[in-house]
Amino acid sequence: MFILKTIFWLSLVVLVLPTDDSQQQEFGRKARAAVYHIATFCDRNARACETGSHYWQIFKNKADYGLQLAFNLIVQRPELRDADSGRTRRNAAGRYDRGNLRSNDLVPAWRGTPPDRGL
């Protein structure tokens, strides 16, 4: 699916490209100028790049913290841990403790009539 999407977007780019020689030269000049302006942005606007770099570092730190938090929540499964000890709660049978539910509470209720077996 990714390949089909890539082919679609590349074909749209190709359709937008000019076909006349003079238009192609003008397009090439403008494309080179745009790349040059993007590449030299920090030379012309040093203060903006410093500020952007500072906030980008803050963003990366927050993203790293969020990913670590999500990973720890998924791996450690906090719903199975005691708040006091931090250890996984298990009952006498070695299964995970489900609070005050009994095994009969966990069995789904029968909703239909038993099938006629024709015996």
Z-matrix of the N, CA and C atoms (Angstrom, degrees):
N
C 1 1.435
C 2 1.531 1 110.76
N 3 1.333 2 115.27 1 -37.73
C 4 1.462 3 119.95 2 179.36
C 5 1.528 4 110.79 3 -61.05
N 6 1.327 5 115.85 4 -40.21
C 7 1.463 6 120.12 5 -178.88
C 8 1.533 7 110.37 6 -64.93
N 9 1.335 8 116.57 7 -40.39
C 10 1.460 9 119.48 8 178.89
C 11 1.532 10 111.51 9 -64.18
N 12 1.309 11 116.92 10 -41.73
C 13 1.470 12 120.17 11 177.89
C 14 1.525 13 110.72 12 -63.67
N 15 1.325 14 116.61 13 -42.52
C 16 1.461 15 120.70 14 179.36
C 17 1.531 16 110.58 15 -62.46
N 18 1.321 17 116.46 16 -44.63
C 19 1.469 18 120.39 17 178.85
C 20 1.524 19 110.07 18 -61.75
N 21 1.324 20 117.98 19 -41.53
C 22 1.457 21 121.57 20 179.35
C 23 1.520 22 111.18 21 -60.05
N 24 1.343 23 117.58 22 -50.08
C 25 1.467 24 120.17 23 -177.14
C 26 1.528 25 111.81 24 -68.12
N 27 1.325 26 117.00 25 -37.77
C 28 1.465 27 119.38 26 177.01
C 29 1.533 28 111.03 27 -65.23
N 30 1.305 29 116.73 28 -37.15
C 31 1.468 30 118.66 29 178.76
C 32 1.530 31 110.72 30 -67.47
N 33 1.322 32 118.15 31 -34.79
C 34 1.464 33 120.11 32 175.38
C 35 1.523 34 111.33 33 -64.71
N 36 1.324 35 117.12 34 -39.15
C 37 1.464 36 120.57 35 177.83
C 38 1.525 37 109.91 36 -64.12
N 39 1.319 38 116.92 37 -43.20
C 40 1.467 39 120.62 38 179.98
C 41 1.528 40 110.45 39 -63.82
N 42 1.313 41 118.27 40 -37.63
C 43 1.462 42 121.14 41 179.41
C 44 1.521 43 112.24 42 -65.23
N 45 1.323 44 117.92 43 -29.22
C 46 1.459 45 121.84 44 -177.78
C 47 1.531 46 111.69 45 -81.61
N 48 1.311 47 118.10 46 -21.03
C 49 1.466 48 120.64 47 -178.85
C 50 1.531 49 111.12 48 -63.65
N 51 1.336 50 116.26 49 143.02
C 52 1.467 51 119.31 50 -178.75
C 53 1.527 52 112.06 51 -73.48
N 54 1.345 53 115.96 52 156.33
C 55 1.471 54 121.03 53 179.83
C 56 1.524 55 112.72 54 -108.70
N 57 1.317 56 119.07 55 -24.56
C 58 1.464 57 123.42 56 -179.88
C 59 1.533 58 109.20 57 -75.67
N 60 1.365 59 117.53 58 141.22
C 61 1.467 60 121.46 59 -178.17
C 62 1.528 61 112.61 60 -59.14
N 63 1.322 62 117.77 61 -44.48
C 64 1.471 63 119.44 62 -179.15
C 65 1.517 64 111.06 63 -66.71
N 66 1.326 65 117.62 64 -36.83
C 67 1.465 66 120.76 65 177.18
C 68 1.527 67 110.89 66 -68.42
N 69 1.331 68 117.15 67 -36.86
C 70 1.463 69 120.77 68 178.34
C 71 1.528 70 110.55 69 -65.01
N 72 1.349 71 117.04 70 -41.72
C 73 1.466 72 119.67 71 178.33
C 74 1.524 73 111.27 72 -64.74
N 75 1.329 74 116.86 73 -42.81
C 76 1.465 75 121.01 74 178.09
C 77 1.532 76 110.61 75 -63.38
N 78 1.330 77 116.09 76 -42.17
C 79 1.460 78 120.58 77 178.06
C 80 1.530 79 110.79 78 -62.28
N 81 1.335 80 116.79 79 -41.98
C 82 1.469 81 121.05 80 178.48
C 83 1.518 82 111.73 81 -62.83
N 84 1.335 83 117.50 82 -42.75
C 85 1.468 84 120.90 83 177.74
C 86 1.525 85 111.16 84 -61.65
N 87 1.324 86 116.29 85 -45.12
C 88 1.470 87 119.53 86 -179.42
C 89 1.529 88 111.88 87 -66.90
N 90 1.320 89 116.71 88 -37.10
C 91 1.463 90 119.84 89 178.90
C 92 1.524 91 110.57 90 -66.16
N 93 1.343 92 117.15 91 -43.39
C 94 1.463 93 120.24 92 177.81
C 95 1.523 94 111.26 93 -63.60
N 96 1.321 95 117.37 94 -40.21
C 97 1.468 96 121.14 95 178.92
C 98 1.525 97 110.66 96 -64.54
N 99 1.330 98 116.88 97 -40.29
C 100 1.465 99 120.12 98 179.09
C 101 1.527 100 111.03 99 -64.73
N 102 1.330 101 116.43 100 -43.36
C 103 1.471 102 119.93 101 178.63
C 104 1.524 103 110.15 102 -64.10
N 105 1.331 104 117.52 103 -40.26
C 106 1.463 105 121.16 104 178.86
C 107 1.529 106 110.55 105 -63.19
N 108 1.328 107 117.78 106 -44.75
C 109 1.468 108 120.39 107 179.91
C 110 1.523 109 111.71 108 -64.51
N 111 1.307 110 116.97 109 -37.52
C 112 1.466 111 120.03 110 178.09
C 113 1.521 112 110.28 111 -68.15
N 114 1.344 113 116.99 112 -42.58
C 115 1.467 114 120.92 113 -177.32
C 116 1.523 115 112.46 114 -68.40
N 117 1.325 116 117.66 115 -29.08
C 118 1.473 117 120.59 116 -177.11
C 119 1.528 118 112.72 117 -104.90
N 120 1.321 119 117.46 118 17.15
C 121 1.462 120 120.33 119 -178.30
C 122 1.517 121 111.65 120 -59.63
N 123 1.331 122 117.33 121 -44.59
C 124 1.469 123 120.46 122 -177.37
C 125 1.528 124 111.70 123 -69.55
N 126 1.326 125 117.85 124 -26.99
C 127 1.466 126 119.76 125 175.63
C 128 1.526 127 110.55 126 -67.04
N 129 1.319 128 116.15 127 -37.19
C 130 1.461 129 120.38 128 -178.53
C 131 1.517 130 113.17 129 -85.74
N 132 1.339 131 118.14 130 -25.61
C 133 1.468 132 122.53 131 -175.19
C 134 1.528 133 109.50 132 -132.94
N 135 1.315 134 116.85 133 67.91
C 136 1.460 135 121.01 134 -175.06
C 137 1.532 136 111.83 135 -62.56
N 138 1.315 137 116.82 136 -41.09
C 139 1.470 138 120.79 137 -178.41
C 140 1.527 139 111.17 138 -63.18
N 141 1.322 140 116.95 139 -41.91
C 142 1.466 141 120.69 140 179.11
C 143 1.527 142 110.86 141 -64.36
N 144 1.325 143 117.09 142 -38.19
C 145 1.465 144 120.23 143 179.19
C 146 1.527 145 111.27 144 -69.21
N 147 1.325 146 117.39 145 -38.30
C 148 1.471 147 120.01 146 177.06
C 149 1.525 148 110.43 147 -62.61
N 150 1.326 149 115.85 148 -46.11
C 151 1.465 150 119.91 149 179.54
C 152 1.527 151 110.56 150 -64.08
N 153 1.315 152 116.97 151 -44.27
C 154 1.455 153 120.73 152 178.38
C 155 1.517 154 112.16 153 -61.92
N 156 1.323 155 116.67 154 -40.47
C 157 1.461 156 120.81 155 177.89
C 158 1.523 157 111.25 156 -63.50
N 159 1.329 158 115.95 157 -40.52
C 160 1.469 159 120.72 158 178.92
C 161 1.534 160 110.37 159 -61.62
N 162 1.332 161 116.55 160 -48.75
C 163 1.460 162 119.68 161 -178.71
C 164 1.519 163 112.25 162 -71.07
N 165 1.324 164 117.38 163 -30.14
C 166 1.468 165 120.00 164 175.24
C 167 1.522 166 110.06 165 -65.02
N 168 1.328 167 118.44 166 -39.26
C 169 1.460 168 121.74 167 177.74
C 170 1.527 169 110.55 168 -64.39
N 171 1.332 170 117.26 169 -41.64
C 172 1.463 171 120.71 170 176.91
C 173 1.530 172 110.06 171 -61.41
N 174 1.325 173 116.59 172 -44.57
C 175 1.460 174 121.10 173 178.80
C 176 1.524 175 111.29 174 -60.18
N 177 1.343 176 117.26 175 -44.86
C 178 1.464 177 120.52 176 179.57
C 179 1.516 178 111.23 177 -62.86
N 180 1.343 179 117.55 178 -40.59
C 181 1.462 180 120.53 179 178.61
C 182 1.524 181 111.11 180 -63.08
N 183 1.331 182 117.06 181 -43.07
C 184 1.462 183 120.52 182 178.73
C 185 1.529 184 110.97 183 -65.58
N 186 1.328 185 117.25 184 -42.03
C 187 1.460 186 120.43 185 178.61
C 188 1.525 187 110.72 186 -63.23
N 189 1.321 188 117.38 187 -41.17
C 190 1.458 189 121.31 188 177.89
C 191 1.520 190 110.79 189 -62.38
N 192 1.335 191 116.57 190 -44.47
C 193 1.461 192 120.66 191 178.24
C 194 1.524 193 110.67 192 -61.72
N 195 1.340 194 117.26 193 -44.81
C 196 1.459 195 120.91 194 -179.99
C 197 1.518 196 112.53 195 -62.10
N 198 1.329 197 117.42 196 -41.29
C 199 1.464 198 120.46 197 178.32
C 200 1.522 199 111.75 198 -66.91
N 201 1.325 200 116.70 199 -40.51
C 202 1.463 201 119.53 200 177.20
C 203 1.520 202 110.95 201 -64.20
N 204 1.330 203 117.07 202 -41.50
C 205 1.459 204 121.27 203 178.99
C 206 1.524 205 110.45 204 -62.99
N 207 1.325 206 117.57 205 -46.60
C 208 1.460 207 121.21 206 179.18
C 209 1.524 208 110.99 207 -62.06
N 210 1.325 209 116.75 208 -43.04
C 211 1.466 210 120.10 209 179.19
C 212 1.520 211 110.76 210 -62.14
N 213 1.330 212 117.02 211 -45.81
C 214 1.462 213 120.36 212 -179.90
C 215 1.524 214 111.74 213 -64.32
N 216 1.315 215 117.50 214 -38.23
C 217 1.459 216 119.63 215 178.46
C 218 1.523 217 111.29 216 -66.23
N 219 1.316 218 117.15 217 -37.87
C 220 1.464 219 120.20 218 -179.72
C 221 1.519 220 111.25 219 -73.14
N 222 1.323 221 116.89 220 -43.54
C 223 1.458 222 120.67 221 -175.39
C 224 1.526 223 112.02 222 -73.24
N 225 1.315 224 117.13 223 -41.21
C 226 1.462 225 120.03 224 -174.10
C 227 1.517 226 113.52 225 -83.07
N 228 1.326 227 118.78 226 -15.39
C 229 1.462 228 123.82 227 179.03
C 230 1.525 229 111.19 228 46.93
N 231 1.323 230 117.84 229 74.75
C 232 1.463 231 121.26 230 -173.33
C 233 1.520 232 113.75 231 -62.68
N 234 1.341 233 119.95 232 -19.97
C 235 1.453 234 119.60 233 -179.75
C 236 1.522 235 112.27 234 -69.72
N 237 1.347 236 116.69 235 -14.24
C 238 1.461 237 120.79 236 179.84
C 239 1.528 238 112.15 237 -104.31
N 240 1.300 239 118.28 238 14.50
C 241 1.450 240 120.84 239 -176.24
C 242 1.519 241 111.17 240 -116.51
N 243 1.316 242 114.76 241 145.97
C 244 1.460 243 120.24 242 173.57
C 245 1.507 244 108.75 243 -73.47
N 246 1.315 245 117.15 244 141.72
C 247 1.462 246 120.64 245 178.34
C 248 1.524 247 110.79 246 -68.33
N 249 1.336 248 117.18 247 -34.58
C 250 1.463 249 120.11 248 -175.90
C 251 1.527 250 112.47 249 -79.52
N 252 1.320 251 116.14 250 -49.98
C 253 1.461 252 118.68 251 -171.96
C 254 1.521 253 113.37 252 -93.55
N 255 1.332 254 117.58 253 -24.18
C 256 1.447 255 119.87 254 -177.46
C 257 1.514 256 112.99 255 78.81
N 258 1.356 257 116.69 256 3.38
C 259 1.459 258 120.34 257 -179.91
C 260 1.519 259 110.03 258 -95.19
N 261 1.310 260 115.93 259 156.05
C 262 1.458 261 121.17 260 179.38
C 263 1.518 262 109.44 261 -69.43
N 264 1.327 263 115.80 262 134.48
C 265 1.461 264 120.55 263 179.88
C 266 1.520 265 109.56 264 -85.96
N 267 1.301 266 116.57 265 127.18
C 268 1.463 267 121.94 266 174.86
C 269 1.520 268 108.24 267 -131.05
N 270 1.325 269 115.19 268 149.12
C 271 1.453 270 118.96 269 178.44
C 272 1.522 271 109.57 270 -88.15
N 273 1.342 272 116.70 271 -173.43
C 274 1.471 273 120.93 272 -175.89
C 275 1.527 274 111.62 273 -64.13
N 276 1.328 275 118.34 274 -28.51
C 277 1.461 276 121.33 275 -179.42
C 278 1.522 277 112.30 276 -81.76
N 279 1.327 278 117.53 277 -2.20
C 280 1.449 279 120.87 278 178.86
C 281 1.516 280 113.70 279 88.57
N 282 1.335 281 117.11 280 3.88
C 283 1.455 282 120.67 281 178.53
C 284 1.520 283 109.53 282 -91.63
N 285 1.334 284 115.29 283 162.96
C 286 1.456 285 119.24 284 177.96
C 287 1.520 286 110.28 285 -65.12
N 288 1.307 287 116.11 286 136.78
C 289 1.460 288 121.97 287 179.30
C 290 1.526 289 109.27 288 -73.49
N 291 1.327 290 115.97 289 131.37
C 292 1.461 291 121.10 290 -179.76
C 293 1.526 292 110.92 291 -110.15
N 294 1.308 293 117.17 292 34.13
C 295 1.456 294 120.45 293 178.29
C 296 1.518 295 110.86 294 75.93
N 297 1.332 296 117.36 295 -133.59
C 298 1.454 297 120.77 296 -176.14
C 299 1.523 298 112.71 297 -98.07
N 300 1.325 299 118.75 298 15.01
C 301 1.453 300 121.39 299 177.12
C 302 1.522 301 110.58 300 -78.10
N 303 1.340 302 115.87 301 138.75
C 304 1.460 303 121.09 302 174.75
C 305 1.519 304 108.42 303 -93.91
N 306 1.311 305 117.05 304 166.71
C 307 1.464 306 119.68 305 -178.37
C 308 1.528 307 110.96 306 -63.27
N 309 1.341 308 118.98 307 -31.26
C 310 1.471 309 121.17 308 176.66
C 311 1.519 310 111.21 309 -66.30
N 312 1.324 311 117.73 310 -29.93
C 313 1.463 312 120.91 311 178.88
C 314 1.524 313 111.82 312 -69.61
N 315 1.310 314 117.46 313 -24.60
C 316 1.455 315 121.67 314 -176.49
C 317 1.517 316 113.24 315 -87.04
N 318 1.346 317 117.64 316 -14.18
C 319 1.458 318 121.79 317 179.57
C 320 1.524 319 108.16 318 -79.70
N 321 1.363 320 117.62 319 129.48
C 322 1.467 321 118.36 320 -179.86
C 323 1.527 322 111.68 321 -67.35
N 324 1.318 323 115.78 322 146.31
C 325 1.463 324 120.53 323 179.47
C 326 1.526 325 109.79 324 -72.12
N 327 1.345 326 116.33 325 143.60
C 328 1.458 327 121.16 326 178.37
C 329 1.509 328 108.38 327 -75.68
N 330 1.342 329 116.91 328 131.07
C 331 1.464 330 120.27 329 -174.75
C 332 1.533 331 113.53 330 -108.22
N 333 1.253 332 118.55 331 -6.83
C 334 1.470 333 119.28 332 -176.00
C 335 1.510 334 111.80 333 -127.57
N 336 1.304 335 115.62 334 -176.73
C 337 1.458 336 120.87 335 176.45
C 338 1.509 337 108.06 336 -92.56
N 339 1.315 338 116.41 337 150.85
C 340 1.462 339 118.66 338 178.66
C 341 1.532 340 110.66 339 -62.88
N 342 1.337 341 117.14 340 143.97
C 343 1.466 342 119.36 341 -178.26
C 344 1.532 343 111.65 342 -68.21
N 345 1.323 344 115.91 343 146.82
C 346 1.453 345 121.30 344 177.22
C 347 1.527 346 107.75 345 -79.85
N 348 1.310 347 116.03 346 118.79
C 349 1.458 348 120.38 347 -174.39
C 350 1.539 349 111.85 348 -90.25
N 351 1.317 350 117.39 349 -7.73
C 352 1.462 351 120.11 350 177.34
C 353 1.504 352 113.65 351 71.04
N 354 1.301 353 118.16 352 25.82
C 355 1.463 354 119.78 353 -179.41
C 356 1.482 355 111.78 354 -90.82
